[in-house]
């Protein structure tokens, strides 16, 4: 996450998501769930940045990147725990699905004009890796975090001076809410996903 106030932002999300926060060199911070890195918070204005696994590092469209290294989260990682990333979705008014399938080697599972499920067979059988929603609100990649109780998390967001942008509601992925910290960093909370992508994982 790239925000103007890294320390204040990581403290807010740690309060909501239960991270253990570690101060890193250069004024950045990491948020951990047990021994797994959940986020790295740095100074900037870009919001959440998404990294996909690949053979060599490179920049993609819409605040997303390819990088190497050990997979921490995703369809081939252990099931997400409270506070960990558990899904990503691309929001766009003019989707370009061919760009993502070409650049990342994904395929699309037949869906509707409004929603497409991206799948990958990078490590074996095809699994859902991301979604795409056609919409004019909040363009770009949305990051989802696993949460034990969405209603309780929304109450905590309000208590810590954040905003609940979308009250708890059930969508095909599961029970979600959209929230934003007082210093930026809007994200989506997904209640008790059994795997990467919630109901899409089954």
Secondary structure, DSSP 4 states (H G I P E B T S, - for coil): -EES-HHHHHHHHHHHH-PEEEE-GGG-EEEEETTEEEEEEEESS-B--EEEE-SS-EE-SSSEEEE-S---SSTTSPPPPTTSEEEEEEEESS--HHHHHHHH--EEE---SSEEEEEE-TTSS-EEEEEEEE-SSS-EEEEEEEES-HHHHHHHHHHTT-EEEEEEEEETTEEEEEEEETTEEEEEEEET-SSTTGGGG-
